[in-house]
Amino acid sequence: MAQTPKANSAQHPQPTGGKKRKSGPDNVAKDAPAQKKVKSNKFVNFKDARTIATQTTIKAFEHGELDVDKFVKSREYEIRALEQGLVNSKKALSKRAFQLVPKDLRRRTASHNAKRVPKKLRARAKREMKEDNTPTVTAKRRRLSSHQRLRAETAKKLRVLGSNRRCEKEPGKQPPVIKTRTAKVKHAKLAEPPVPKARFRRRQRDKSWLPTHLFHAKRARMTPPKEPVWRFALPMTPTAKSYRATHRTASDRGTIAFDMSYMSTICLRGRYTSLLGALQMLDSDASMSQLRYSRRWAWLRGEIAITTDLYHRDAPNALIAPVTVIWCPSKELSESTSSVDLDALKGCLLLRVHPSAFFELWEELLRVSKTVKPAINVEDLRYELGSIELIGPAATEALLAVLKPCSDDDKIVLSQIDGLSNTALLPAGTVFDMEMQDPRLCQKSRKSGHALQPLIIQSASDAHRSIAARSGALFDRHKRVLATSSLPSQKAINRRRSEAPVDKDPPSKEKDPRIPVLLYTATSSRSAKPLNQWTLLLPWKCVLPVWYSLIYTPLSTGLQPRFGGLTELREVLLEHSLPWFPADYPATRAGQQWEMQESQRRKKDWSSHPKSKRVNWEGLELGNGQKGEVGEGWTSDWTKLSRTSVEHVDNTLTVKDSEGVDSPALRHVSVSVSQSRRQVSDSCSRLPLIQVRIEHISRGVPQQCARIYRLPASPTARKLWLALHPRYQDKHYGASKRMHKTAANATKHEQQQQLARSLLEKPKAGQPDWPACPTEDDLIGFVTAGNFDLSAGYGTAIGSIVLSAELAARKAASTSPGDLSRLCIVRNSGQTIGRLARWHLV
């Protein structure tokens, strides 16, 4: 009896928690039909080959007589079947030659190449390949793969190095020296990008990499591989969150580094009179000729750099781009300014322009260079010069930790600006030109922050003149090539640092490179806030070693310099109220191309959403009987502003309405009133635009493509918008949001007034009592960049408005109190609520 449960448990096992599947019932195996064993097809072919087809002879005998014809055909069929059976039996289950080798060799011989089969089977393999018509490829004629090509190039280099080393060891034998001809400077020809390494060559067929591409590719979001920006693969933003960190680093502490090597550089060489004449042909604003006498000569001596707007020669109102102009230092100009003959003096200058406007400026310079007499030479230095830009209070500290000048005089000059946290204390565009050591050979130590004395600032602003007067190595192509060719590898640097004593730099050698660099501060003085900015120019191949030394430099704040992309650069410039080219220049060809690309991207993003999740542009209720977005919602539709033009009548500027134009031509107008009047009087065929900085008075954050309106002309609607201004809020609404307690001895009339004042609150956005947005006739411009300013605490933006709005504001400034003449209304695209804002000229 005790054994019965065991037997039952053995026959019917219970499911346990450890089992993955439950056992099926017993009747399944009994009731299910017996499955037939599937025979292997291993011997099917062999059996069919041994079977010989035959025919009976019954049909050959009819009525006791022999039909000879049928009998012969039957025998013929059997004979042919016998012969075919012999052939099939011979080939049945036969193995190819490459299948008869050992198992460890089958993989490499399965390529059907007879030369890779063992010798005893090679003849059979050739016969089989000939019968099957198998193609064979000769190894020497086979196209190498990318990996094989890389190995072949490496082997070739190693053979050359090995032969040279053997020649050095053998006495009386020297390695063959091939003297290459010095490359001629190519004038008026576009530069070719450097030939990348073999492993990265295919990825750079349609674009170029920055010198720091591998650094950014691991730490930032790059541009899509098939969608380069300005023919470069650029970092857009770091992978880590960096919006608030960028604001704190750029304004409070630390510094942000940007690889600006994608900026284009053009070199002009010739006589001073020819160079100045060429610049004046493209300077419609005459900003360079209007410089003060002292600053003009400092610019010609190469002591300062200026940024000016260059225009087309044939179309003075057509802006090309803002360009930074840097002159090569000249000893003749530094010694005296009155006795110098500029007609006989030769000079050189650099033009730094954005890559989106490079070809436009290049073609214009080629035309101008042939016009001036004597002619000037134009050189393309795009892939010869790179640049690094640093923004932040600790930018000077980080640069001084990396820059180790070769001469003692340069060290003294740089020591005088040690501790400088605000570059605005120096003259705008101050230039330092010197030769530096390889920063990888220097130890980096954290310094303690200290304040800069006023006497040091004064000496630093005076001392940079002497260093710029006797330098200019970056303008010499021979010195740039020499510094690049003598740059040691990182392996050699590590070997020298390991041999040096602890905490000491390795001793310098004569073969160490002398890297020519050019350092200058921010050239713009239009910023509402001081921009602590340094720009470092150096040879293209020297950017990477300087970049690594700069990024990992310990600062006195305990941090290290951050790196940024295009998004961070635009954020910093927006906080300092500076326009960014080309997005904030809609009147230029490059700005229009950028806006077209961005509008296509926004439209594609809008179309990707379902209809229930995207904005219905036609159904927007804007108030005042308006329905539908003004223009296309995903772009700044400048055609809506084409009805306003400005004409010059009797020395007074008036505004008139003209017929609408489908695609208006835009033109950039400078800030000065005299320049604006002159440009407006020149031509009225182009719509004049002027850049403004917008600050929100109430809540709200302006976004790109936001619409800018002037205050409505209707007194009632205008009064409603002015009531939102802080100056009028106490008059129209309660002095405080909370309800004050009524005094005990207050009269009944005073109690009623207090109650009415507490009940009367200012309207809120989105409620029916909020003022309606102005009509399309009051549209004056669009926002090109906007966001929430963390330092100011409200929304700010950069935009462009028509010139007539600025002229009307200047005219009304004499009658309107304070800044009421520059009030405007900003409405984001796709929204129905307008916000009161104030605009200022950039």
C-alpha positions in Angstrom: 0.0 0.0 0.0 2.9 2.3 0.7 4.3 1.8 -2.7 1.1 2.7 -4.6 1.5 6.5 -4.3 5.0 6.3 -5.6 3.9 4.3 -8.6 1.1 6.7 -9.3 3.5 9.7 -8.8 5.9 8.1 -11.2 3.2 7.5 -13.8 1.5 10.9 -13.3 4.3 13.4 -12.3 3.0 16.6 -10.6 4.1 19.9 -12.0 6.6 21.7 -10.0 7.7 25.3 -9.8 11.1 24.5 -11.4 9.6 23.1 -14.6 9.2 25.4 -17.6 6.5 23.2 -19.2 3.8 20.9 -17.8 3.8 17.3 -18.9 0.9 16.4 -21.2 -1.7 13.8 -20.4 -1.0 10.1 -21.0 -3.9 9.6 -23.4 -2.2 11.9 -25.9 0.5 9.4 -26.8 -2.1 6.5 -27.0 -4.7 8.3 -29.0 -2.4 10.1 -31.4 -1.6 8.3 -34.6 1.9 6.8 -34.8 4.1 9.3 -36.6 6.1 7.7 -39.4 9.8 8.1 -39.3 11.0 10.5 -41.9 13.7 8.8 -43.9 16.8 10.7 -44.6 17.4 11.7 -48.1 20.9 10.8 -47.9 20.7 7.7 -50.2 17.8 8.8 -52.3 20.0 10.1 -55.1 22.2 7.0 -54.9 19.2 4.7 -55.2 17.8 6.6 -58.2 21.2 6.5 -59.9 21.3 2.7 -59.6 17.8 2.2 -61.0 17.8 1.6 -64.8 14.6 2.3 -66.8 13.4 -0.6 -69.0 10.5 -1.3 -71.4 8.5 -4.5 -71.9 8.5 -6.2 -75.3 4.7 -6.9 -75.3 4.0 -4.1 -77.7 6.5 -5.4 -80.2 4.6 -8.7 -80.6 1.2 -8.2 -82.1 -0.9 -11.2 -83.3 2.2 -13.5 -83.0 4.3 -11.3 -85.3 7.4 -9.2 -84.4 7.3 -5.5 -85.0 10.9 -4.8 -85.8 10.7 -1.1 -85.6 9.2 -1.0 -82.1 11.5 -3.7 -80.9 14.6 -1.8 -82.0 13.3 1.4 -80.4 12.7 -0.4 -77.1 16.2 -1.8 -77.1 17.6 1.6 -78.0 15.8 3.1 -75.0 17.2 0.5 -72.6 20.7 0.9 -73.9 20.6 4.7 -73.5 19.1 4.2 -70.0 21.9 1.9 -69.1 24.5 4.4 -70.3 22.8 7.3 -68.4 22.6 5.1 -65.3 26.3 4.5 -65.4 27.0 8.2 -65.6 24.5 9.0 -62.8 25.9 6.3 -60.6 29.4 7.7 -61.1 28.3 11.2 -60.0 25.9 10.2 -57.3 27.1 11.3 -53.8 30.3 12.5 -55.3 32.3 15.2 -53.5 34.1 18.2 -55.0 37.8 18.6 -54.7 37.5 21.2 -52.0 35.3 18.9 -50.0 38.0 16.2 -49.8 40.4 18.2 -47.7 40.5 18.1 -43.9 37.9 20.0 -42.0 40.3 22.8 -40.8 41.0 23.6 -44.5 37.5 23.5 -45.9 36.6 27.1 -45.1 39.6 28.6 -46.9 39.4 26.3 -49.9 35.6 26.8 -50.4 36.4 29.8 -52.6 36.6 27.5 -55.6 40.1 28.6 -56.3 42.2 25.7 -57.6 45.4 27.3 -56.4 44.2 27.0 -52.8 43.5 23.3 -53.0 46.2 20.7 -52.0 48.5 19.6 -54.9 47.1 16.1 -55.1 43.6 17.5 -55.7 44.6 20.5 -57.8 44.2 18.8 -61.2 40.7 17.5 -60.3 39.7 20.9 -59.0 40.7 22.6 -62.2 38.8 20.0 -64.3 35.7 20.5 -62.1 35.9 24.3 -62.4 36.3 24.0 -66.1 33.3 21.7 -66.4 31.1 24.0 -64.2 32.4 27.2 -65.9 33.4 28.6 -62.4 35.1 32.0 -62.8 38.5 32.5 -61.3 40.0 35.8 -60.1 43.7 36.5 -60.0 44.8 37.9 -56.6 46.8 40.7 -58.2 43.9 41.9 -60.3 41.3 41.7 -57.5 40.1 45.0 -56.2 41.3 45.6 -52.7 38.8 46.2 -49.9 39.1 49.2 -47.6 40.8 47.1 -44.9 43.3 45.5 -47.4 44.0 48.9 -48.9 44.8 50.3 -45.5 47.1 47.4 -44.7 48.9 47.8 -48.1 49.5 51.5 -47.5 50.8 50.8 -44.0 53.1 48.0 -45.3 54.5 50.3 -47.9 55.3 53.0 -45.3 56.9 50.4 -43.0 59.1 49.2 -45.9 60.4 52.7 -46.6 61.1 53.3 -42.9 62.9 50.0 -42.6 65.1 50.6 -45.6 66.0 54.1 -44.2 66.8 52.6 -40.8 69.0 50.0 -42.4 70.9 52.6 -44.4 71.5 54.6 -41.2 73.1 51.6 -39.5 75.4 50.7 -42.4 78.5 52.9 -42.4 79.1 55.0 -45.5 75.6 54.5 -46.8 72.9 57.2 -46.6 69.2 56.8 -47.3 68.0 58.3 -50.5 66.8 61.9 -50.1 64.1 63.2 -52.4 64.0 67.0 -52.5 60.5 68.2 -53.2 59.9 71.4 -54.9 58.5 74.2 -52.8 54.9 74.5 -53.5 53.9 77.7 -55.2 51.3 80.0 -53.7 48.2 79.7 -55.7 46.6 83.1 -56.3 42.9 83.4 -57.2 42.3 79.7 -56.8 40.1 77.8 -54.4 41.9 75.7 -51.8 41.3 72.0 -51.7 40.5 70.2 -48.4 43.3 68.2 -46.9 43.5 64.5 -48.0 42.2 62.5 -45.0 43.5 59.2 -43.8 42.5 56.1 -45.8 40.2 54.8 -43.1 38.2 58.1 -43.0 38.5 59.0 -46.7 35.1 57.6 -47.8 33.3 59.5 -45.0 34.6 62.8 -46.3 33.7 62.6 -49.9 30.9 65.2 -49.7 32.1 67.1 -46.7 35.1 68.0 -44.6 35.9 67.3 -40.9 37.1 69.8 -38.4 40.5 69.1 -36.8 38.6 68.2 -33.6 36.0 66.0 -35.3 36.9 62.8 -33.4 36.7 64.7 -30.1 33.2 66.1 -30.8 31.9 62.9 -32.5 32.2 61.1 -29.1 30.7 63.8 -27.0 28.2 65.8 -29.1 25.4 65.5 -31.6 26.8 66.0 -35.0 25.1 67.0 -38.2 23.5 64.1 -40.2 26.1 62.4 -42.4 24.1 63.2 -45.6 23.2 66.7 -44.5 26.4 68.7 -43.8 26.2 72.3 -42.8 28.3 74.7 -45.0 30.2 71.7 -46.4 31.4 70.7 -42.9 30.4 68.1 -40.3 29.8 70.3 -37.3 28.9 69.6 -33.7 25.4 71.0 -33.0 25.1 70.5 -29.2 26.8 68.4 -26.5 25.1 65.1 -25.7 24.7 66.1 -22.0 22.2 68.7 -21.0 24.0 72.1 -21.2 21.5 74.9 -21.5 21.8 76.3 -17.9 25.4 75.2 -17.7 26.2 77.2 -20.8 24.6 80.3 -19.3 26.5 79.9 -16.0 29.8 79.2 -17.6 29.6 82.1 -20.1 28.4 84.7 -17.6 29.5 83.8 -14.1 32.4 81.4 -14.1 34.4 79.2 -16.4 34.8 79.4 -20.1 33.3 77.7 -23.2 35.5 76.7 -26.2 34.2 76.5 -29.7 36.1 75.1 -32.7 35.6 77.8 -35.3 37.9 76.3 -37.9 35.0 76.2 -40.4 35.3 80.0 -40.7 36.8 81.0 -44.0 39.9 83.1 -44.3 41.0 85.1 -47.3 44.4 86.8 -47.6 45.0 89.9 -49.7 48.5 91.0 -50.6 49.6 94.2 -52.4 50.3 97.9 -51.8 48.5 99.7 -49.0 46.8 102.1 -51.4 45.4 99.2 -53.5 44.3 97.2 -50.5 42.5 100.3 -49.0 40.9 101.1 -52.3 39.6 97.5 -52.6 38.1 97.7 -49.1 36.5 101.1 -49.8 34.8 99.7 -52.9 33.0 97.1 -50.8 32.4 99.3 -47.8 29.2 101.1 -48.6 28.7 102.2 -45.0 32.2 103.8 -45.0 32.7 102.4 -41.5 36.4 101.9 -42.0 37.0 105.4 -43.3 35.1 106.9 -40.4 37.4 105.4 -37.8 39.1 107.9 -35.5 42.6 108.9 -36.5 44.3 107.0 -33.7 42.2 103.9 -34.1 42.6 103.9 -37.8 46.4 103.9 -37.6 46.3 101.3 -34.9 44.2 99.1 -37.3 46.7 99.7 -40.1 49.6 98.7 -37.8 47.9 95.5 -36.9 47.3 96.4 -33.3 43.5 96.0 -33.5 41.0 94.1 -35.5 37.7 95.5 -36.7 34.5 93.9 -37.9 32.7 95.7 -40.7 29.9 95.0 -43.3 31.0 94.5 -46.9 28.6 95.0 -49.8 28.5 94.3 -53.5 30.3 96.9 -55.5 27.6 97.1 -58.2 24.8 97.0 -55.6 25.8 99.1 -52.6 22.6 98.2 -50.7 23.2 94.4 -51.1 25.0 93.2 -48.0 27.4 90.2 -48.4 28.3 89.5 -44.7 30.1 91.0 -41.7 33.8 90.5 -42.1 36.7 90.8 -39.6 39.7 92.6 -41.1 43.2 92.1 -39.6 46.3 93.8 -41.0 49.8 92.2 -40.9 52.0 94.2 -38.5 54.5 96.5 -40.3 57.6 98.0 -38.8 57.5 101.0 -41.1 54.1 102.0 -39.8 55.0 101.3 -36.2 58.0 103.7 -36.3 56.2 106.7 -37.7 52.8 107.5 -39.3 53.4 111.0 -40.8 56.4 110.2 -43.0 55.2 106.9 -44.4 54.4 106.7 -48.1 51.5 104.2 -48.4 51.9 104.1 -52.2 55.3 102.4 -52.0 54.6 100.3 -49.0 53.4 96.7 -49.4 51.1 95.1 -46.9 49.0 92.1 -46.2 45.6 91.6 -44.5 43.3 88.7 -43.5 39.5 88.7 -44.0 37.5 86.3 -41.9 34.1 85.6 -43.2 31.3 83.0 -42.5 31.5 80.0 -44.8 27.9 80.5 -46.1 29.0 83.8 -47.6 32.5 82.8 -48.7 31.9 82.2 -52.4 29.9 85.4 -52.7 32.7 87.4 -51.2 35.4 85.5 -53.1 33.9 86.3 -56.5 33.5 90.0 -55.5 37.1 90.2 -54.4 38.3 88.7 -57.7 36.5 91.4 -59.6 37.8 94.2 -57.4 41.4 92.8 -57.4 41.5 93.3 -61.2 40.1 96.8 -61.0 42.5 98.5 -58.6 46.0 99.5 -59.8 48.4 98.1 -59.0 46.6 94.8 -58.8 46.4 92.7 -55.6 46.8 89.0 -55.0 43.9 87.0 -53.5 44.7 83.8 -51.6 42.3 81.2 -50.1 43.5 80.1 -46.7 40.4 78.1 -45.7 42.2 74.8 -44.9 45.5 76.4 -43.8 44.2 78.5 -40.8 42.0 77.2 -38.0 40.6 79.0 -35.0 39.4 78.4 -31.5 37.0 80.8 -29.7 36.7 81.1 -26.0 33.8 82.9 -24.2 33.6 83.4 -20.4 35.3 85.1 -17.4 38.0 82.4 -17.3 38.9 82.6 -21.0 42.0 84.6 -20.3 43.1 82.1 -17.6 42.6 79.1 -19.8 44.5 80.7 -22.7 47.5 81.8 -20.6 47.8 78.2 -19.2 48.2 76.9 -22.8 50.1 79.8 -24.6 53.8 79.5 -23.8 55.5 82.1 -25.9 59.0 81.4 -27.3 60.4 84.8 -26.6 60.8 86.5 -23.3 59.2 89.7 -24.4 56.0 87.9 -25.3 56.0 86.3 -21.9 56.2 89.7 -20.2 53.3 91.0 -22.3 51.0 88.0 -21.5 51.9 88.1 -17.8 50.5 91.7 -17.7 47.0 90.4 -18.6 47.1 87.5 -16.1 43.9 87.6 -14.1 41.8 89.5 -16.6 38.2 88.4 -16.4 36.6 91.1 -18.5 38.1 91.7 -22.0 36.1 94.9 -22.3 38.8 96.6 -20.2 41.1 96.2 -23.2 40.5 98.1 -26.5 38.0 96.4 -28.7 39.7 94.0 -31.1 43.1 94.1 -29.3 45.6 91.8 -31.2 48.4 89.8 -29.8 50.7 88.2 -32.4 53.4 85.7 -31.3 55.0 82.3 -31.6 54.2 79.7 -29.0 55.7 76.3 -27.9 53.9 73.0 -28.3 51.4 73.0 -25.3 51.7 69.3 -24.9 55.2 69.7 -23.5 54.0 71.9 -20.6 52.6 70.9 -17.3 49.3 72.4 -16.3 48.7 73.5 -12.7 45.6 75.2 -11.2 46.1 78.8 -10.3 44.4 80.8 -7.6 42.2 83.6 -8.9 43.3 87.1 -8.1 42.0 90.5 -9.1 43.6 92.6 -11.8 45.0 95.9 -10.9 44.2 99.0 -13.1 47.9 99.7 -13.6 48.4 96.2 -15.1 45.5 96.8 -17.5 47.0 100.1 -18.7 50.4 98.5 -19.3 48.8 95.5 -21.1 46.8 97.8 -23.5 50.1 99.6 -24.3 52.4 96.7 -24.4 50.5 94.8 -27.2 51.6 97.4 -29.7 55.2 96.5 -29.4 54.6 92.8 -29.8 52.4 93.3 -32.9 54.9 95.7 -34.5 57.7 93.1 -34.8 55.8 89.9 -35.2 53.5 88.6 -38.0 54.6 85.0 -38.2 51.1 83.8 -39.0 51.0 85.8 -42.2 54.2 84.0 -43.4 53.3 80.8 -45.2 56.8 79.4 -44.8 56.6 79.6 -41.0 53.1 78.0 -41.0 54.3 75.1 -43.1 57.5 74.7 -41.0 55.5 74.6 -37.7 53.1 72.0 -39.2 55.8 69.7 -40.6 57.9 69.8 -37.4 54.9 68.9 -35.1 55.9 65.7 -33.2 53.5 62.9 -32.7 51.8 62.2 -29.4 53.9 59.1 -28.9 57.1 61.2 -29.1 55.6 63.7 -26.7 54.8 61.0 -24.2 58.3 59.5 -24.5 59.9 62.9 -23.7 57.6 63.6 -20.8 58.3 60.2 -19.3 62.1 60.8 -19.5 61.7 64.3 -17.8 61.8 64.7 -14.0 58.5 64.6 -12.1 56.6 67.9 -12.1 59.0 69.4 -14.6 58.7 70.1 -18.3 61.0 68.2 -20.7 63.9 70.3 -21.9 63.3 72.1 -25.2 65.1 71.2 -28.4 66.0 73.1 -31.5 63.7 71.0 -33.6 60.7 71.8 -31.5 58.0 73.6 -33.5 57.4 77.3 -33.1 53.6 77.6 -33.7 52.6 81.1 -35.0 49.4 82.3 -33.4 47.3 85.4 -33.5 45.0 86.3 -30.5 42.4 89.1 -30.5 39.5 90.1 -28.3 35.9 90.7 -29.2 35.6 93.3 -32.0 32.0 94.3 -31.4 31.2 97.1 -29.0 27.4 97.0 -29.7 26.7 94.4 -27.0 24.4 95.5 -24.2 26.5 93.2 -21.9 30.3 92.8 -21.9 31.3 89.7 -23.9 34.4 88.1 -22.6 35.6 86.6 -25.8 39.0 85.6 -27.2 39.7 84.3 -30.7 42.8 82.3 -31.4 44.1 81.9 -35.0 46.7 79.2 -35.7 47.6 76.7 -38.4 45.0 74.1 -39.3 47.0 71.0 -38.2 48.0 72.7 -34.9 44.4 73.1 -33.7 44.0 69.6 -32.4 47.0 69.5 -30.0 46.1 73.0 -28.7 42.4 72.0 -28.3 43.2 69.0 -26.1 45.6 71.0 -24.0 42.9 73.7 -23.6 39.9 71.5 -22.8 41.7 69.6 -20.0 43.3 72.7 -18.4 42.3 72.9 -14.7 40.9 76.4 -13.8 41.0 78.2 -10.5 37.3 77.6 -10.0 37.9 73.9 -9.8 36.3 73.2 -13.2 37.6 72.7 -16.7 36.6 74.6 -19.9 33.4 73.3 -21.5 32.9 72.9 -25.2 29.9 74.0 -27.2 28.3 73.6 -30.6 26.2 75.9 -32.9 23.3 75.8 -30.4 25.4 77.0 -27.5 27.0 79.7 -29.6 23.7 81.1 -30.7 22.5 81.0 -27.0 25.5 83.0 -25.8 25.2 85.6 -28.5 21.4 86.0 -27.9 22.0 86.6 -24.2 24.5 89.3 -25.1 22.1 90.8 -27.7 24.4 90.1 -30.6 23.1 88.9 -34.0 24.4 85.6 -35.4 25.2 85.3 -39.1 23.4 84.1 -41.2 20.2 83.5 -39.3 19.8 87.1 -38.0 20.6 88.7 -41.4 17.5 88.0 -43.6 18.5 90.7 -46.1 21.6 88.7 -47.2 21.7 85.8 -49.7 23.2 83.5 -47.0 20.4 84.5 -44.6 17.7 83.7 -47.1 19.2 80.3 -47.8 19.4 79.5 -44.1 15.8 80.6 -43.6 14.7 78.4 -46.5 16.4 75.3 -45.1 15.0 75.9 -41.6 11.5 76.5 -43.0 11.6 73.2 -44.9 12.8 71.5 -41.7 9.9 73.0 -39.7 7.4 72.2 -42.4 8.6 68.6 -42.5 8.3 68.4 -38.7 4.8 69.9 -38.9 3.7 67.5 -41.6 4.9 64.5 -39.7 2.3 65.0 -37.0 -1.3 63.8 -37.5 -3.9 66.5 -38.1 -5.2 66.2 -34.6 -1.8 66.9 -33.1 -0.6 69.8 -35.3 -1.5 73.5 -35.6 -4.3 74.4 -38.0 -2.9 77.5 -39.6 -6.2 78.4 -41.4 -8.3 78.0 -38.2 -6.5 80.4 -35.9 -8.7 83.1 -34.4 -6.6 86.2 -34.1 -9.4 88.6 -33.1 -10.7 91.7 -34.9 -12.3 89.4 -37.4 -9.0 87.9 -38.5 -8.8 84.2 -39.1 -5.8 82.3 -40.2 -2.0 82.8 -39.8 -0.4 85.7 -41.4 1.6 84.1 -44.2 3.1 80.7 -43.9 3.3 79.6 -40.3 6.6 77.7 -40.5 8.6 80.6 -42.0 9.1 84.4 -41.8 7.0 85.5 -44.7 8.6 88.7 -45.8 6.2 89.1 -48.7 3.6 90.4 -46.2 5.9 93.4 -45.6 6.4 94.3 -49.2 3.5 96.8 -49.3 5.5 99.3 -47.2 8.2 101.4 -48.9 10.1 104.5 -48.0 10.7 107.4 -50.2 12.8 110.6 -49.9 10.7 113.7 -50.6 11.9 117.2 -49.8 14.6 116.0 -47.3 11.9 114.3 -45.2 11.3 110.6 -44.9 7.7 109.5 -45.4 6.0 106.2 -45.6 3.6 105.2 -48.4 1.7 102.1 -49.4 2.5 100.5 -52.7 1.4 97.4 -54.6 2.3 94.1 -53.1 5.3 92.2 -54.6 5.4 88.4 -54.7 9.1 88.1 -53.7 10.5 91.4 -52.2 14.2 92.1 -52.3 15.4 92.9 -48.8 18.3 95.1 -47.9 20.2 95.6 -44.6 20.2 99.1 -43.2 22.8 100.3 -40.7 22.0 101.8 -37.3 23.1 105.4 -37.9 20.4 107.8 -38.8 22.6 109.6 -41.4 23.5 106.3 -43.0 19.9 105.2 -43.0 18.8 108.4 -44.7 21.5 108.1 -47.4 20.7 104.4 -48.1 16.9 105.1 -48.3 17.4 107.9 -50.7 19.6 105.7 -53.0 16.9 103.2 -54.0 13.4 102.3 -53.0 13.3 99.0 -54.9 14.4 97.0 -51.9 12.6 96.7 -48.6 14.8 98.3 -45.9 15.2 96.2 -42.8 17.0 97.1 -39.5 18.1 94.7 -36.7 16.5 95.2 -33.3 16.7 93.6 -29.8 13.3 92.8 -28.3 12.6 92.5 -24.6 9.3 91.3 -23.3 7.6 93.6 -20.8 5.0 91.0 -19.7 5.2 87.3 -19.6 5.9 85.0 -22.6 8.9 83.8 -24.5 9.4 84.9 -28.1 10.2 82.1 -30.6 11.6 82.0 -34.0 9.3 83.2 -36.8 7.3 85.3 -34.3 5.3 88.2 -35.7 6.2 91.7 -34.6 3.4 94.3 -34.7 3.4 98.0 -34.0 0.7 99.4 -31.6 -2.6 99.7 -33.4 -3.6 103.1 -34.6 -7.1 102.9 -33.1 -7.1 104.9 -29.8 -9.3 102.3 -28.0 -7.1 99.3 -28.9 -4.0 101.3 -28.3 -5.2 102.3 -24.8 -5.9 98.6 -24.0 -2.3 97.6 -24.9 -0.7 100.6 -23.1 -2.7 99.5 -20.0 -0.5 96.4 -19.8 2.6 98.6 -19.4 3.9 98.8 -15.8 3.7 102.6 -15.9 -0.1 102.6 -16.4 -1.0 99.6 -14.3 -1.4 101.5 -11.1 -3.8 104.0 -12.8 -6.1 101.4 -14.4 -5.9 98.6 -11.9 -5.4 98.0 -8.3 -2.1 99.0 -6.7 -1.7 95.6 -5.3 -3.0 92.1 -6.2 -4.1 91.3 -2.6 -7.1 92.9 -1.0 -6.2 95.5 1.6 -8.2 95.7 4.9 -10.6 98.6 5.1 -9.9 101.0 8.0 -12.4 100.9 10.8 -13.2 104.6 10.6 -13.5 104.7 6.8 -16.6 106.2 5.3 -19.1 104.3 3.2 -17.8 105.9 0.0 -14.2 105.0 0.8 -15.2 101.4 1.5 -17.0 101.2 -1.9 -13.9 102.6 -3.6 -11.6 100.0 -1.9 -14.0 97.2 -2.8 -14.1 98.3 -6.5 -10.3 98.6 -6.6 -9.8 95.1 -5.2 -12.3 93.6 -7.7 -10.7 95.3 -10.7 -7.8 93.1 -11.7 -5.6 93.3 -14.8 -6.7 90.9 -17.6 -4.9 87.6 -18.0 -3.6 86.1 -21.3 -6.2 83.9 -23.0 -9.2 85.5 -21.4 -11.8 87.5 -23.4 -10.7 90.8 -21.9 -7.1 90.4 -23.2 -6.4 92.8 -26.0 -6.8 91.4 -29.5 -3.8 91.1 -31.8 -3.3 93.9 -34.3 -4.2 93.4 -38.0 -1.9 92.5 -40.8 -1.5 96.2 -41.7 0.4 96.7 -38.4 2.9 94.0 -39.1 6.5 95.5 -39.1 8.8 92.5 -38.8 9.7 89.0 -37.7 11.8 87.4 -34.9 14.9 85.5 -36.2 16.0 84.2 -32.8 14.3 84.2 -29.4 14.4 82.4 -26.0 14.2 83.0 -22.3 17.1 85.0 -21.0 18.3 83.4 -17.7 20.3 86.5 -16.7 17.5 89.0 -17.4 14.6 86.9 -16.2 12.3 87.5 -19.2 12.1 86.6 -22.8 14.4 88.3 -25.3 14.8 88.0 -29.0 16.7 89.3 -32.1 14.6 90.4 -35.1 14.3 92.6 -38.1 11.7 95.3 -38.7 11.1 97.7 -41.5 13.0 101.0 -41.4 9.7 103.0 -41.4 8.9 101.8 -37.9 12.3 103.0 -36.6 11.8 106.4 -38.3 8.3 106.7 -36.9 9.7 105.9 -33.4 12.4 108.6 -33.7 9.7 111.1 -34.7 7.4 110.1 -31.9 10.2 110.1 -29.3 9.9 113.8 -28.8 6.3 113.6 -27.8 6.0 110.2 -26.2 7.3 109.9 -22.6 10.2 107.6 -22.0 10.4 104.6 -24.2 6.8 104.3 -25.2 7.7 105.1 -28.8 9.5 101.8 -29.2 6.7 99.5 -27.9 5.6 96.6 -30.0 3.5 93.5 -29.9 5.0 90.1 -30.4 2.9 87.0 -31.3 4.4 83.6 -31.8 3.6 81.7 -34.9 0.6 79.4 -34.4 -0.6 81.2 -31.3 -3.4 83.8 -30.8 -2.0 85.7 -27.9 0.1 88.8 -28.3 2.6 90.1 -25.8 3.7 93.6 -25.1 7.4 94.2 -25.7 10.0 96.9 -26.2 12.6 97.0 -29.0 16.0 98.6 -29.2 18.5 99.0 -32.1 21.3 96.4 -32.2 
